[in-house]
Amino acid sequence: MTSNHEPVKDVLIQMDVHAILVEHLGLRDDDLIYYTLMLTKNLSRTTAQRMALKKCGGVSELVTLLRMLVTMPQKHQLIAELASNIGQLCNEEDIMMSMAEAKVVQRLIALYELSPENSRLRAKLMFALRQFCSGTSGESFRQEVGVLLPTVIEELGAVAVGKPFDSLTSDQTDCLVSAVLLLFTLSISPTLLEEMREQGFIDILLKLRFSPLKELDVTRERIVELWELLKGEEPK
């Protein structure tokens, strides 16, 4: 209901629902936490909602949950929903910096390295990491996240030259889209852009330019701009 009806969100917020959600996150029941995270995501789409969650201690609770789940990487569904929440909260600079101080970026990287290839989990982890790299303080995070460049490029390359795109699942496609968007954000760094050239990403990108990814609104311009950057041209 909260996905499609703003009046429902308004009623829940008036009932101080964020405090209840934070309480649920601390109960350590996987099913309860999973659905709580889904609801929290729907109720943190605006600055006011995100700050209300922070005021209730929600950000600290999410960081604590992440710290716990790093030791249980097999809980893919929970981690994916948690990463989605973290990424959304990064739209607030002060929340993003407080999470960074709590070593959230390092934990997200560790979970990415343990996650299955071309999975929904990897897609959500890349979304969260991209959010850290996109802020005004993004340069320091871009260098940190850049450790994943070889893995992300290799995974994109394996799909570009192997499995037909029309045989991919929606989760696999989402992962590829997230990879393109993350690489575009990392390309802001001249050193990481040069590393992409050294990794042979331009050859992979050539194939992606003629793949269905080029037809998706979310990746169309990014693929073109990445191509121009790697070729040493100014993006149009």
Helices and strands as residue ranges (DSSP letters): H 6-14, H 17-25, H 30-42, H 47-55, H 58-69, H 76-89, H 93-101, H 104-114, H 120-134, H 138-145, G 146-148, H 149-161, G 165-167, H 170-186, H 190-198, H 201-208, G 212-215, H 217-230
